[in-house]
């Protein structure tokens, strides 16, 4: 999994975040999750992501604020941002760039394929960030097989 493209899921609904994680971790992707924009900003400060799957329905306009902060702090990031919204939702992104917007409800298998294909074609950043901790999916994989991420 160390060479797999890394994906960040930013979703405030616990159930949907867990379902997306469960599906995407089986797609040859290293997967992390965040429930809030603040959590997502912590993740992007230490890791490079090929793709960010962002729910545009985060509370209190956090989605747009996250996008602005991401683009300001990581202007050279090669990250593909895939935003998801409710069809009736009118989100003003202003000048903030996303690469694609999908409408809910999502067909999970199709979403997994789109995420995988997009993540795999994103080039690595010209100057990668320093040490990035193991992805949540890597930790889960180790735990599923009775292993440990801790070393002596």
C-alpha positions as CSV (number, residue, x, y, z in Angstrom):
1,X,0.0,0.0,0.0
2,X,3.0,2.3,0.4
3,X,3.0,3.2,-3.3
4,X,-0.8,3.5,-3.6
5,X,-2.3,6.9,-4.4
6,X,-3.5,8.6,-1.3
7,X,-7.1,9.9,-0.9
8,X,-8.7,12.1,1.7
9,X,-12.4,11.7,2.4
10,X,-13.9,14.9,4.0
11,X,-17.4,14.0,5.2
12,X,-19.2,15.1,8.4
13,X,-21.8,12.3,8.4
14,X,-20.2,9.5,10.3
15,X,-22.1,6.7,8.5
16,X,-21.3,7.9,5.1
17,X,-17.7,8.6,5.9
18,X,-17.3,5.0,7.3
19,X,-19.0,3.5,4.2
20,X,-16.9,5.5,1.8
21,X,-13.7,4.5,3.7
22,X,-14.7,0.8,3.7
23,X,-15.3,0.9,-0.1
24,X,-12.3,3.0,-1.1
25,X,-9.8,1.1,1.1
26,X,-10.3,-1.9,-1.2
27,X,-9.5,0.1,-4.3
28,X,-5.7,0.0,-4.2
29,X,-5.7,3.4,-2.5
30,X,-4.3,4.7,0.7
31,X,-7.3,6.3,2.4
32,X,-7.6,8.9,5.2
33,X,-10.7,10.5,6.6
34,X,-11.7,13.8,8.2
35,X,-15.0,14.8,9.8
36,X,-14.4,18.5,9.8
37,X,-12.6,21.1,7.7
38,X,-10.1,21.6,10.6
39,X,-9.3,17.9,10.6
40,X,-8.8,17.9,6.8
41,X,-6.5,20.9,7.1
42,X,-4.4,19.0,9.6
43,X,-4.2,16.1,7.2
44,X,-3.1,18.2,4.2
45,X,-0.4,19.9,6.3
46,X,1.5,16.7,6.6
47,X,0.5,14.6,3.6
48,X,0.2,14.9,-0.1
49,X,-3.1,13.6,-1.5
50,X,-3.7,12.6,-5.1
51,X,-7.5,13.2,-4.5
52,X,-9.7,14.9,-2.0
53,X,-13.3,13.8,-1.9
54,X,-15.1,16.7,-0.3
55,X,-18.7,17.0,0.9
56,X,-19.9,20.5,0.1
57,X,-22.5,20.1,2.8
58,X,-20.1,20.5,5.7
59,X,-21.7,22.6,8.5
60,X,-21.3,26.4,8.6
61,X,-19.7,26.8,5.2
62,X,-16.7,24.8,6.2
63,X,-16.4,23.2,2.8
64,X,-15.7,26.5,1.0
65,X,-13.4,27.7,3.8
66,X,-11.5,24.4,3.6
67,X,-11.1,24.8,-0.2
68,X,-9.8,28.4,0.2
69,X,-7.3,27.4,2.9
70,X,-6.2,24.4,0.9
71,X,-5.5,26.4,-2.2
72,X,-3.8,29.2,-0.2
73,X,-1.5,26.8,1.8
74,X,-0.8,24.3,-1.0
75,X,-1.0,26.4,-4.3
76,X,1.3,24.0,-6.1
77,X,-0.5,20.8,-5.0
78,X,-1.4,18.5,-7.9
79,X,-4.4,17.2,-5.9
80,X,-7.6,16.5,-7.8
81,X,-10.6,17.8,-5.8
82,X,-13.8,15.9,-6.3
83,X,-16.7,17.8,-4.6
84,X,-20.1,16.1,-3.8
85,X,-23.3,18.1,-3.2
86,X,-27.0,17.7,-2.8
87,X,-28.7,18.4,-6.1
88,X,-30.8,21.3,-4.8
89,X,-27.8,22.8,-3.0
90,X,-26.5,26.1,-4.3
91,X,-22.9,26.4,-3.2
92,X,-21.0,29.6,-4.1
93,X,-17.4,28.5,-4.5
94,X,-16.4,32.0,-5.6
95,X,-13.0,31.7,-7.3
96,X,-12.1,28.6,-5.4
97,X,-11.3,25.7,-7.8
98,X,-12.6,22.2,-7.7
99,X,-11.9,19.7,-10.5
100,X,-15.3,18.1,-10.6
101,X,-18.7,18.2,-8.8
102,X,-20.9,15.1,-8.4
103,X,-24.5,15.2,-7.2
104,X,-25.9,13.0,-4.4
105,X,-27.2,10.4,-4.1
106,X,-24.1,8.6,-5.3
107,X,-23.9,5.0,-6.6
108,X,-21.0,3.7,-4.4
109,X,-19.4,1.4,-6.9
110,X,-19.4,4.1,-9.6
111,X,-18.0,6.6,-7.1
112,X,-15.2,4.2,-6.1
113,X,-14.2,3.7,-9.7
114,X,-14.2,7.4,-10.4
115,X,-12.1,8.1,-7.3
116,X,-9.7,5.3,-8.1
117,X,-9.2,6.3,-11.8
118,X,-8.8,10.0,-10.9
119,X,-6.4,9.4,-8.1
120,X,-4.2,7.1,-10.2
121,X,-3.6,9.7,-13.0
122,X,-2.7,12.6,-10.7
123,X,1.0,13.3,-10.9
124,X,3.0,13.4,-7.7
125,X,3.8,16.9,-6.4
126,X,7.0,18.5,-7.6
127,X,8.2,18.9,-4.0
128,X,6.5,16.3,-1.8
129,X,5.9,17.2,1.9
130,X,8.0,15.5,4.5
131,X,7.1,12.4,6.5
132,X,3.5,11.4,6.2
133,X,2.2,8.9,8.8
134,X,0.6,5.6,7.6
135,X,-2.8,6.0,6.1
136,X,-5.9,5.0,8.1
137,X,-6.5,2.2,5.5
138,X,-2.9,0.9,6.1
139,X,-3.5,0.8,9.8
140,X,-6.8,-0.9,9.4
141,X,-5.2,-3.5,7.0
142,X,-2.6,-4.3,9.6
143,X,-5.2,-4.6,12.4
144,X,-7.4,-6.9,10.2
145,X,-4.4,-9.2,9.8
146,X,-3.5,-9.2,13.5
147,X,-0.4,-7.1,12.9
148,X,0.8,-3.9,14.5
149,X,2.0,-0.6,13.1
150,X,4.2,-0.3,16.1
151,X,7.9,-1.2,15.8
152,X,10.4,-1.8,18.6
